Amino acid sequence: MEITTDRRDDYVVCRPHGELDAYTADELCDSVAAITNPDIVVIDLSEVSFMDSTGLGRLIGAVRRTGDAGGDVAVCSPSPFLHRLLETVGFDRIVPVTDTVDGAVEDIRSRR
């Protein structure tokens, strides 16, 4: 799995590429944990083709870790499959799930 991070004005976009599963999920946690001074972190799932329960667990862990460090997280651009998964488990009730990076950032800003 490849994960790119892009620091913008007051937020960071973390974009995993590939499958987020038991073999690769720790890479996402490590990438999010490496973000220093997280204010807003957007996890862009547009390039994630699959996620299993381990991937979902690590995604939740990354959200918690960022919150503990004083930041907020939103998720954007999930495929229809991933969007349904996130809704089914109630993830979208604790973290904003939007269609775009800009929408994710605006959602977090409006909640503050």
Secondary structure, 3 states (H helix, E strand, C coil): CEEEEEECCCCEEEEEEEEECCCCHHHHHHHHHCCCCCCEEEEECCCEEEECHHHHHHHHHHHHHHHHCCCEEEEECCCHHHHHHHHHCCHHHCCCEECCHHHHHHHHHHHC
